[in-house]
Amino acid sequence: MIAAAVGLIAGWIAWWVTRASTNILGFALPVLFSVLAFGIVSPLVLMFAATLRVAPGAPVFDPVPAHGHAPSVHGHAGDHH
């Protein structure tokens, strides 16, 4: 939430600073710069505010030994037919 809020504030500041552009792209530059500011600032805040730690290792499972019977096509094992 903090990263999104800071990104929105940065986007608003970028729009506010560039809203009075008088060039040929003056109508699009404030929106472009605000989207770019949000897209750059929010991930940076998220990266710096995150608590990073090493992920635990995946559990190791022991293989189940086969008892000489393979499962049949009908869903049950054994040759008792």
N, C-alpha and C positions, 0 to 999 in steps of 0.2 A: 504494500500500500504506500509506503513512504517513497519508493522509487517512482511509482506512477504519479504521485502528487508532485514531487519535485520536477518530474518530466513535464507535467502539465504547466507548472509555473514557468519553467524555462521556455516552453512553447509560447505561452502568453507574452513573456518578455520579448521574445524574438519577434512576435507579431506586432507588439506595441512599438518596438524600435523601428521596424521597417514598414509600418502602415502608411506612411506619407511618401512613398516612393513615387517619383514623377516620370520615370522612364517608361518605355513601351510595355514592359512586363510588370508595371507597378501594381496591377490588380492580383497577380499570381505570386509575386515574390514573398509577401508576408505569410501566405499560407505555406509556401514551400519551405521557408526558413523555420516556421513554427513546427512543421512536421519533422524536419531534420533535427531541430533542437530537442524535441521530445524523443526521437529515435536514438539520439546520441547520449543525452543526459540520463534518461531512465535506466539503461543497462549499466552505465558507469556507476550510478548510485547503488544499484542492486549488487554490483560486483564488490564495491567497497563496504557495503553494509552487511553483506552475507557472512555467516559464520561457516567457514570452510573447515572441513575435517576429512580425514581419510575414510573412505567407505570400508565397512567390514568385509572380510573375505567371504566368498560364497561357501556355503556348507558343502562338505564332501560326503557323498553318499556311497556306501558300500554296495557293490553289485550283488544282486540276488542270484544265488546259484540255481541253475536249471536242474530239474529232477528227471531229465530224460524224456519229458513229454512236451511237445510243442502244441500251442493252442490250435484248435481246428478252425475251420471256416465257420462252423455253426456256433462258435462262442464258448465251447466247453473243451477242456483238455482230456486227453486219454483216449485209448483205443479199446473201449469196452463194448463196442457194437459188433 
